[in-house]
């Protein structure tokens, strides 16, 4: 799927998120939606997810044109997704399908 023209104009975007928040979201999701226990989620996070993030994802931020602080970048409901438009970075809504 090609990138939106607005995103293409922005260049490379990196959404930064605190690791504690990433873990909390993962625990909430995996326990509620996947039936996993908290200990297993934490073990997987510490053994695989966090090291992979630190070694591969985080270093890619140095290539970003824009770094967006992700303290409140929660998942939006389908049909209520927004995107940044080229005119002054205003938030616009995706067209409904």
Buried (B, 14 or more C-beta within 10 A) or exposed (E): EEEEEBBEEBEEEBEEBEEEEBBEEBBEEBBEEEEBEEEEBBEBBEEEBBEEBEEEEEEEEEEBEEEBEBEEEEEEEEEEEEEBBEEEEEEEEEEEE
